[in-house]
Amino acid sequence: MPYWRLSSYYLFYFASLGALVPYWGLYLQDAGFEPLAIGVLMAILTGTKIVAPVVWGHIVDHTGRRMQVVRLGSVLAVLGFATLSVTDGFWGMALTLLLFSFFWNASLPQMEALTFNHLRERPTRYALVRVWGSVGFVLVVVALGLALEHGSLAQVPVWVLLLTVGICLATFVVPDSAPGQATPSAVSLRALLLQPSVLAFFGACFLMQLSHGIYYAFYSIHLEAAGYSSTAVGWLWALGVIAEVLIFLIMHRLLERFGARRVLLWSLALGGVRWILIGVFVDQPVVMFAAQWLHAATFGTFHASAIHLVHHVFPGRTQGRGQALYNSLSFGAGGAAGSLIGGLLWADAGPAITFGIGAIASTVAWFVAWRWMSGALYRH
């Protein structure tokens, strides 16, 4: 398995996320955008995940040329973000983010499928590759936070562009891998999607990422309004991802011992607790510290167990579209819905109610998964 070459992609991809997620909202606020506009613009970043992964996943599963598609998307992502230098105002920013994120979001689901193809009989080891993405996120979120203590927010786009170039370069060293063979009865995507347990899985993922959409768009703004410095904001983001790194190192043991469904249920339950803590107790640094450790559950164990289930539920030539649907419906539709809800509620309802909506979404997701995610598909 090309461990280090696969890891390099995750390192750069999530390093770019480390520049975007904590600091892009602050950059937009500094540029003069109102909360609703920030919510809409952040929703574009996640909203393109609804369409882009499905379109590119369909192309990959029908052509079999996974890495060619990934490389093309990465090059176009660099060019799309570079348009920021010639655009201005809300609509210019919206156009840049649309072009950039459509291609940037296209590659990750295909790389997830590729990684599992390289892992073959050891899919529980996925987290040991993915952990380097978390390392990249931590390094950038801390380094950029320190840089912002002595510099302006205008440097944020420069960081994003350089890291996107890093993603592009990494894709050219990762080798392709053919999808595993599946039995004829297992390859009907339509039949899989009509199963209530699969619909419940995607519904739970949508709701969980809706709650995270609020967090990603407004957590930094929430902390800054409460008096936290840029360095403190960066370290709190980093703390969450450090917790994610640590859980990834033992994730294969958790999956082998408890199974992905049970791990997923615990992740959803702890999500409700985390959003209440963040929304209500922002003036208590110790509570914020504890809430960030829960990122190990709300993202770390959740994503690792969810993507493990996707790998088993969508075999063979359905892998690309299965990973694409997971990204589209959860990180795409769910994340965009959360950003929009946050933008609509933040100014008038306040942080406690806005994060409270996230807690409700996580709790409903837990009930949906507990009630309807069952059967042979989830015995992994």
C-alpha positions in Angstrom: 0.0 0.0 0.0 1.4 3.5 -0.9 0.9 4.7 2.7 2.9 7.9 2.6 1.7 9.0 -0.8 -1.9 8.5 0.2 -1.2 10.3 3.5 0.3 13.3 1.7 -3.0 13.9 0.0 -4.9 13.9 3.3 -2.2 16.1 4.9 -2.6 18.9 2.3 -6.4 18.5 1.8 -7.2 18.9 5.5 -4.5 21.5 6.0 -6.4 23.6 3.5 -9.5 23.0 5.6 -7.6 24.2 8.6 -7.1 27.5 6.9 -10.7 27.7 5.6 -12.9 26.5 8.4 -11.6 28.4 11.4 -10.6 31.6 9.6 -12.6 32.1 6.5 -15.6 33.4 8.4 -13.4 35.8 10.2 -11.8 36.9 6.9 -15.3 37.5 5.5 -16.3 39.5 8.6 -13.2 41.6 8.3 -14.0 42.2 4.7 -17.3 43.8 5.7 -19.8 41.0 5.1 -22.9 40.7 7.4 -23.7 37.5 9.3 -26.4 36.4 6.7 -23.9 37.0 3.9 -21.3 35.0 5.7 -23.7 32.2 6.3 -24.6 32.1 2.6 -20.9 32.3 1.4 -19.9 29.5 3.9 -22.9 27.5 2.6 -21.5 27.7 -0.9 -18.3 26.0 0.3 -20.3 23.1 1.6 -23.3 23.3 -0.8 -21.2 22.4 -3.8 -20.6 19.0 -2.1 -24.3 18.2 -2.9 -23.6 18.2 -6.6 -19.9 17.9 -7.3 -19.2 14.5 -5.7 -22.2 12.9 -7.4 -21.3 14.3 -10.8 -17.6 13.2 -10.5 -18.5 9.9 -8.8 -20.8 9.0 -11.7 -18.0 9.8 -14.2 -15.5 7.7 -12.2 -17.7 4.7 -11.8 -18.5 4.6 -15.5 -14.9 5.3 -16.8 -12.9 3.6 -14.1 -10.3 6.5 -14.4 -10.4 7.6 -10.8 -7.0 9.3 -10.4 -7.3 11.2 -13.7 -10.6 12.7 -12.4 -9.0 13.5 -9.1 -6.0 15.2 -10.7 -8.2 17.2 -13.1 -10.4 18.4 -10.2 -7.4 19.4 -8.2 -5.9 21.5 -11.0 -9.3 23.2 -11.6 -9.6 23.9 -7.9 -6.4 25.9 -7.9 -7.5 27.9 -11.0 -10.9 28.5 -9.4 -9.5 29.9 -6.2 -7.1 32.1 -8.1 -10.0 34.0 -9.5 -10.3 35.7 -6.1 -7.6 38.2 -7.3 -9.9 39.5 -10.0 -13.3 39.4 -8.3 -14.9 41.8 -5.8 -18.0 42.2 -3.6 -20.5 39.5 -2.6 -21.2 38.1 -6.0 -17.5 38.0 -6.9 -16.7 36.2 -3.7 -19.7 33.8 -4.3 -18.4 33.1 -7.9 -14.8 32.3 -6.6 -16.1 30.1 -3.9 -18.4 28.3 -6.3 -15.7 27.6 -8.8 -13.1 26.6 -6.2 -15.3 24.4 -4.1 -17.0 22.6 -7.0 -13.7 21.1 -8.0 -12.1 21.0 -4.5 -15.0 18.9 -3.2 -14.9 16.6 -6.2 -11.7 14.8 -5.3 -12.1 13.7 -1.6 -14.8 11.1 -2.1 -12.8 9.4 -4.8 -9.7 9.4 -2.7 -11.6 7.8 0.1 -12.7 5.0 -2.3 -9.2 4.7 -3.6 -7.8 4.4 -0.1 -10.1 1.6 0.8 -9.2 -0.2 -2.4 -5.5 0.0 -1.4 -6.4 -1.2 2.1 -8.4 -4.2 0.7 -8.7 -6.8 3.5 -7.8 -4.3 6.3 -10.5 -1.5 6.0 -10.4 -0.8 9.7 -6.9 0.7 9.1 -8.3 3.6 7.2 -8.0 5.9 10.2 -4.2 5.4 10.3 -4.0 7.0 6.8 -6.7 9.6 7.5 -4.9 10.7 10.7 -2.4 12.7 8.6 -5.2 14.9 7.5 -5.9 15.8 11.1 -2.2 16.4 11.6 -2.2 18.8 8.6 -5.3 20.6 10.0 -3.7 21.0 13.5 -0.4 22.4 12.0 -2.1 25.0 9.9 -4.8 26.1 12.3 -2.1 26.8 15.0 0.4 28.3 12.6 -2.1 30.6 10.9 -3.6 31.6 14.3 -0.1 32.7 15.4 0.4 34.5 12.1 -2.8 36.4 12.6 -1.7 37.7 15.9 0.9 39.8 14.1 -0.6 40.2 10.7 -3.9 40.9 8.9 -6.7 38.5 7.9 -5.8 39.3 4.3 -3.2 36.5 4.4 -5.8 33.8 4.8 -6.5 33.4 1.1 -2.8 33.1 0.4 -2.5 30.2 2.8 -5.6 28.5 1.2 -4.1 28.9 -2.3 -0.7 27.5 -1.4 -2.2 24.5 0.3 -4.5 23.9 -2.6 -1.5 23.8 -4.8 -0.1 21.2 -2.4 -3.2 19.1 -2.8 -2.7 19.2 -6.6 0.9 18.1 -6.4 0.0 15.2 -4.1 -2.5 13.8 -6.5 0.2 13.3 -9.1 2.2 10.9 -6.9 -0.7 8.7 -5.7 -1.2 5.6 -7.8 -4.6 4.4 -9.0 -6.2 1.2 -7.8 -9.0 -0.8 -9.5 -12.2 -1.3 -7.4 -12.8 -4.6 -5.7 -15.0 -7.1 -7.5 -18.6 -7.4 -6.3 -21.2 -10.1 -6.8 -23.9 -9.3 -9.4 -26.6 -9.0 -6.8 -24.6 -6.4 -4.9 -24.0 -3.8 -7.6 -27.5 -2.2 -8.0 -27.2 1.3 -6.6 -31.0 1.9 -6.9 -31.8 -1.3 -4.9 -29.4 -0.2 -2.2 -30.8 3.3 -2.0 -34.4 2.0 -1.6 -33.5 0.1 1.6 -34.9 1.9 4.7 -31.8 1.2 6.7 -29.6 3.0 4.0 -32.0 6.0 3.9 -31.9 6.1 7.7 -28.1 6.1 7.6 -27.9 9.0 5.1 -30.6 10.9 7.1 -28.6 10.6 10.3 -25.4 11.7 8.5 -27.3 14.7 7.1 -28.5 15.8 10.5 -25.1 15.3 12.1 -23.4 17.5 9.5 -26.2 20.1 9.8 -25.1 20.6 13.4 -21.5 20.8 12.3 -22.4 23.4 9.6 -23.4 25.8 12.4 -20.1 25.1 14.2 -17.9 25.5 11.2 -19.4 28.8 10.1 -19.8 30.5 13.5 -17.6 28.9 16.1 -14.6 31.3 15.6 -17.0 34.3 15.5 -18.6 33.0 18.7 -15.3 32.8 20.4 -14.0 36.1 19.2 -17.2 37.9 20.4 -16.6 36.3 23.8 -13.1 37.9 24.0 -10.9 35.0 22.9 -7.7 36.0 21.0 -6.8 34.7 17.6 -4.2 32.4 19.2 -6.8 31.0 21.6 -9.2 30.4 18.8 -6.6 28.6 16.8 -5.6 26.4 19.8 -9.2 25.5 20.5 -9.7 24.4 16.9 -6.4 22.5 17.1 -7.4 20.9 20.4 -10.5 19.4 18.7 -8.4 17.9 15.9 -5.7 16.7 18.3 -8.5 14.7 20.0 -9.5 13.5 16.5 -5.9 12.4 15.8 -5.7 10.4 19.1 -9.0 8.6 18.4 -8.0 7.8 14.9 -4.9 6.0 16.3 -7.1 3.5 18.1 -10.1 3.6 15.8 -9.4 0.2 14.2 -9.7 -1.4 17.6 -13.0 0.4 18.4 -14.5 -0.8 15.1 -13.3 -4.3 15.6 -14.6 -4.6 19.1 -17.9 -2.7 19.0 -18.8 -2.5 15.3 -19.4 0.6 13.3 -23.1 1.0 14.1 -22.6 1.2 17.8 -19.7 3.6 17.5 -21.9 5.8 15.2 -24.7 5.9 17.8 -22.3 7.0 20.6 -20.9 9.7 18.3 -24.4 11.1 17.6 -25.4 11.1 21.3 -22.3 13.0 22.3 -22.9 15.6 19.5 -26.0 16.9 21.3 -23.9 17.4 24.5 -21.1 19.2 22.7 -23.3 21.8 21.0 -25.1 22.7 24.3 -21.7 23.2 26.0 -20.4 25.5 23.2 -23.6 27.5 22.9 -24.2 28.1 26.6 -20.8 28.1 28.3 -18.6 30.1 26.0 -17.4 32.3 28.8 -16.0 29.2 30.6 -12.6 28.3 29.0 -12.5 25.0 30.9 -15.9 24.0 29.4 -14.8 25.0 26.0 -11.7 22.9 26.5 -13.9 19.9 27.4 -16.2 20.5 24.5 -13.4 20.5 22.0 -12.2 17.1 23.3 -15.7 15.8 22.2 -14.6 16.5 18.6 -13.0 13.0 18.9 -16.6 11.7 18.9 -18.6 14.1 16.9 -16.2 14.0 14.0 -13.5 11.4 14.6 -15.4 8.3 15.5 -18.5 9.5 13.6 -16.7 9.9 10.3 -14.5 6.8 10.6 -17.5 4.6 11.4 -19.7 6.2 8.7 -17.2 5.8 6.0 -16.5 2.3 7.1 -20.2 1.5 6.6 -20.2 3.2 3.2 -17.4 1.0 2.1 -19.3 -2.1 3.0 -22.8 -1.0 1.9 -21.6 0.2 -1.6 -19.3 -2.5 -3.1 -17.5 -2.8 -6.4 -18.4 -0.3 -9.1 -20.8 1.5 -6.7 -18.0 2.7 -4.5 -17.4 6.0 -6.1 -21.1 7.0 -6.1 -21.5 5.6 -2.6 -18.7 7.8 -1.2 -20.0 10.7 -3.3 -23.6 10.3 -1.9 -22.2 10.2 1.7 -20.2 13.4 1.1 -23.1 15.1 -0.8 -25.9 14.4 1.6 -23.9 14.9 4.8 -21.0 17.3 4.4 -22.8 18.9 1.4 -26.5 19.2 2.0 -26.2 19.0 5.8 -23.3 21.4 6.1 -24.9 23.9 3.8 -28.2 23.7 5.7 -26.4 24.3 9.0 -24.5 27.3 7.6 -27.7 28.8 6.3 -29.6 28.2 9.6 -26.7 29.7 11.5 -26.7 32.8 9.3 -30.5 33.2 9.7 -30.5 32.8 13.5 -27.2 34.2 14.7 -27.9 37.9 14.9 -31.4 37.7 16.3 -31.7 34.5 18.2 -28.1 34.4 19.5 -25.5 31.7 19.9 -27.3 29.6 22.6 -30.4 29.0 20.5 -28.4 28.6 17.3 -26.2 25.9 18.8 -29.3 24.5 20.5 -30.7 23.8 17.0 -27.5 21.8 16.4 -28.0 19.8 19.6 -31.6 19.0 18.5 -30.3 17.8 15.1 -27.7 15.5 16.6 -30.3 14.0 19.0 -32.8 13.4 16.2 -30.0 11.8 14.2 -29.3 9.4 17.1 -33.0 8.4 17.2 -33.1 7.8 13.4 -30.0 5.7 13.5 -31.1 3.7 16.6 -34.6 3.0 15.2 -33.9 2.2 11.6 -30.3 1.4 11.0 -30.3 -2.4 11.4 -29.9 -5.6 9.5 -27.0 -7.4 7.7 -25.7 -4.2 6.1 -24.5 -2.9 9.5 -22.9 -6.0 10.9 -19.3 -4.7 10.3 
